[in-house]
């Protein structure tokens, strides 16, 4: 039986990150409330942003900032934080 893909919610404006993570075998989903409930981690452009006016949403999964980072660096952090 094959390994399940890791599911990561990625902010829409982070296209290079979305594409890189998909090539690396991640299932990349959006930031809707339903998607966030299914994600194992969230990647945002910056941790201070109120993405889509969703400040009332909390998540129990890692939230990773892509600000100032390469897609490879974000992937390395995902690998370290997703079990």
C-alpha positions in Angstrom: 0.0 0.0 0.0 1.4 3.5 -1.0 2.0 6.3 1.4 -0.7 8.9 1.7 0.1 12.4 0.5 0.5 15.0 3.1 -2.2 17.6 2.8 -1.2 21.3 3.1 -3.3 24.4 2.8 -1.5 27.1 0.9 -2.5 30.7 0.5 -3.6 31.5 -3.1 -0.9 34.1 -3.8 1.9 31.6 -3.2 1.9 29.9 -6.6 5.6 29.0 -6.7 5.2 27.3 -3.3 2.0 25.5 -4.4 3.6 24.2 -7.6 6.8 23.1 -5.8 5.0 21.3 -3.1 2.8 19.5 -5.6 5.9 18.4 -7.5 7.3 17.1 -4.2 4.2 14.9 -3.7 2.1 17.1 -1.4 -1.7 17.4 -1.8 -2.1 21.2 -1.9 -5.5 22.6 -1.0 -7.0 26.1 -0.4 -7.8 28.1 2.7 -11.5 27.6 2.9 -12.9 26.6 6.3 -13.5 23.1 5.0 -10.0 22.8 3.6 -8.4 24.0 6.8 -10.2 21.3 8.7 -8.5 18.7 6.4 -5.0 20.2 6.3 -2.0 18.9 8.2 -0.3 22.3 7.9 -0.9 25.8 6.6 1.5 27.9 4.5 0.8 31.7 4.5 2.7 34.6 2.9 3.2 36.2 6.4 2.0 35.3 9.9 0.7 38.8 10.6 -1.7 38.8 7.7 -5.4 38.4 8.2 -6.0 36.1 5.3 -9.4 36.5 3.8 -10.7 38.2 7.0 -10.4 34.9 8.8 -9.0 36.0 12.1 -11.6 34.0 14.0 -10.3 30.7 12.6 -8.0 28.6 14.8 -6.1 25.6 13.7 -4.3 22.8 15.6 -1.9 22.3 12.8 1.4 24.1 12.1 1.2 27.5 10.4 4.3 28.2 8.4 5.2 31.7 7.1 6.7 31.7 3.5 7.9 35.3 4.0 11.5 35.6 3.0 11.8 31.9 2.4 12.3 29.6 -0.6 9.9 26.8 -1.4 12.6 24.4 -0.5 13.0 26.0 3.0 9.2 25.8 3.5 9.2 22.1 2.5 12.0 21.4 5.0 10.0 23.0 7.8 6.9 21.0 6.7 8.9 17.8 6.8 10.1 18.6 10.3 6.6 19.6 11.7 4.2 17.2 10.0 4.2 13.7 11.5 
